[in-house]
């Protein structure tokens, strides 16, 4: 039986950057505070916690002073930096470069449109860490659209700029952009900016091909990861014998009866490579017995 780990799965470069920054800081200091979970994978969070990293909230920033604080790849709103400075925290900013550029663009649009009584729209998941950071660039005045169904919250008589959370669906963004192009009032400015990260969005096509390539698929991901849910949904569409696990302990022996010819192991942008390797080792133990 062949076992293959998907070479396109695992941490995106933004998460790699944040984890490397955390590991470097932990080697130099005994303690490190991360604003929120560094990645939506509990096993990776636990690994770094054992090295001395603690996940904290923005409220914790106000209760303590002089700590070393990591800003994860999702980014943070300007208020977080202000609170950190006021409380004499050392900030390690590991915001993904793609997210950082998006924050700057959203802020510029908001400043321009404010003078025109316009509006900034963000296609994204409400209360997602990245979206909270983007909203902060607009003094929390941007409108968040989770899908085309939220389009009624848009005033079609106002100048409008549309952006997207970096990990959202390209098709979903295009649906909203196309609707607004057709329906915004005549003579009113509308601009759409496809700010979806292609390293993330291209994984849908790659994981589709990978799932079709194997008889059985084991998808490794965190329960809180929206990216994991999206990619696993694609796996199921491509291969009905796809199973979601958080780690090797979630593997069931019955999945391997009868023994498949090939097993593919894949994961989300928040899935550490070492976790997929552990799953591969567990499958070898099950199928060798």
N, C-alpha and C positions, 0 to 999 in steps of 0.2 A: 504494500500500500504506500502511495506517495503522499507526503505531507509537505505543503508549501506555505510559507508565510508571505503574504502579499508585500512586495517591496515598496508599493506606493502608500501603504498604510503607516500609521504611527504619527508622532508629533509633526505638526507643521513647523516652519522655521521660526515663527513668532513664539511658539511654546518652547522650542529648543532654546531660544535666546533667553527666555525667562528662567527656565530650569537651570541653565548654565550659570546665570547670574546668581541664582539662589545658592547653588553648590559652591561657587567661588566665595561668596560672602560667608557661608557656613564654615568654610575652611579657615577663614581669617577671624571670624567671631564665633563665640559659642552660641549666640542666640540671634534669631532673625524673625521678624514679624512680617507676615504676608497679608495684604488686604484682600480677604476672601480666599477661597481655595485657589492655589496657583494654577490648577487645571481641574477640569471636571472629571477627575478620575481618583477615587478614594484611595486606591492602592498606591498611586504615586504620591498623593498627599501624605499618606502614612509613612512612606519611605523617607520623605524629607523631614517629616515631624521627628522621626527617630534621630535625624542628624542635628536637630535643634531648631527647626522652623515651626512657628506657631501661626495659625490662621486667626486673624483678628478682623474686627469690623471698624467702620469709620468712627463709631462712637468710642471705641477703645482708644483712638488717637487722642481724644479729648481728656481721657482719664489718666494717661501716662505722659511722661516727657522724656526726651533724650534717647529714644529707641532707634534701632535700625529697622526701616520699613521698606518692604519691596512692593512696588506697584506692578502687578502681573500684566500679561500680554493684552488683556481686555481693555486696559486703560482706565483712567479715572477722570471725573469732572474737575474743573478748576478749584472748586471749594475744598476738595481733598488736599491739594497742594497747600492751600492757604492754612488749613487746620494743622497740617504737618509742620509748616514753618513756624506758626504761632507757638507750637509745643516743642520746638527745638528737636524735631526728629531728623535723623539722617535718612534721606530718601534715595533708594536705588530704583531708578525708573526703567522697568523692563517692558514698557508698552510696545507692542508690535509696531514696527515702522509703518506698516500699511494702515493700521488703526490710527497712529499718530498723524499721518498725512490726512486721513479722512476727518479727524477732529479739526484740523486747521482749515480744511475746505468748508466744513459745516459752519465754523465760526465766521469765516469771511462772508459766506452767503447770508448768514443771519444779520451781520452788521450792514450789509448792502440792502437787504430787503426790509429791514426795520425802518429805514428812511422812506420806504415806498408803501408802508403798511402791508408788506408781503408776508409770506409764510414759508417755513422750512418743513419739509416732510421727510420722515425717516421710515423706510420699510425695514422693520425689524421686530424683534420679540420684546414686548413690554417687560420691564424689570430685569432684562438681561444686562449683565455688567457692562458690556460694550455700549449698549444703547443708553444706559444711565450716563456714561461718560460723554456720549454725543449730545445728549439733552443738555448737559451742563455747559456746552459751548454756546447754547442759545438761551441761557438763563431759564432753562426748563420750559421754553415756549414752543419748541418744535412739536409737531404732531406725529405720533408714532402710528404707523399702519402695519398691522400684523398680516393682513391679507387684503385682497380686493374688496372684501366684504366691509372693510372699515372706510371705504371711500366716501361715504356720506358725511364724514367728519371734516371733509375738505371744502373750503369756501372757493368755488370756481370763479369768483370775481376778483381774487387777489393774485398778485404776482407770486409765482411758486417755483421753488427749487426742490427737487426730489433726490434723495440719497438712499443708500442701502447699507444695512449692517453687513459687515464683510463676509459673514458666513451664511447669508440667506440664499434662497433659490433664485437663479437667474430668470427662470420662467415666471416666477411670481413677481419679480421686479418688472419684467417686460409687460406683464398684464396691467399693472398699475400705471406704468408710464404711457402705454398705448391708450388707456382709457382717458387719462388726463390730457393727452395731446388732442384727442378728438372732442373732448367735452368742456375744456376750460373756455371761459368767455372770449369772444373774438377781441383781438387787440391786447389781450393780457399776456404778459411774459410767462412762459413755462419752460424750464430747463430740467432735464433729467441727467443724473450722473451715475452711471453704473459703477459702483465702488465695491462690488463683490470680489473677494479675493479668488483669483483663478486657481491658485494652488489648492484651495479648498473645493471650489465648485467643480473643477476637473476630476475630482476624485469620484464623482458619481459615475462618470463614463468608465473610469478605470475599474471601479469596484463592480460595475455591471459585467464587464468582460471577465474579471477574475472569478466572479460567482458562477458564471456560465461554464468556466473552464474546469470546475471541480464537481465531483458527485455530491460532496457534503461540505457545508460552510460553517465554520465556527467564528462568530463575530465577537470580538472582545471590546467591551466599552463600559463607560461609567453610566450609572443610572440617571445622573443629573445632566448628562451631556446631550444637548439638542442635536449636535452634529452626529453623535453616535446613533440617535434615533432615526435621523434622516438617512444615513448611510445604510443602516440595517434594513430599513424599509425597502431600499433599492435592492439589497441582497435578496430579500424575500420575493420581490417581483421577478428577479432573475433566476432564482433557485429556491424552490419551495422547501428544500432540505437545508435551511439556514437556521442556525440557533444562536441566541444571544447569551453571553456569559459575562459576568464581571471579572472572573478570574478562573483559574484551573479547577477550583472546587465546584464550579457550576456545571462541569461536564458530566453527562449521564452516559453510562455504559450502553444503554439500549440504543443510542443513536448510531452505534457502530455494529449493530446486528440487523441484517448481514453486513459483513465487512465491506466498506466502500473501496473502490479502486483508488480514489484520490480524495484528500481532505485539504481544503483551503482555509487558512487562518488569516483574518483581516481585522481591522479596527478603525477607530476614529482619529481625528487630528489630536485628540486628547489622550490617546492610548499609548503608554510607553512601550517601546520595542521589547524591553525585558519581560513585560507581562505576556506578550504574544509568544515569546520563546518558552516561558513556563508552561503555557497552554500546550504548545507543541510537544514538550517533554512528557506532559501528563497523558496526551493522546498516545504517544509511543508506548508508555507503560500499559495502558488499557489494551491496546491492540496487539501487544507482544505476548500477553497472557492468554 
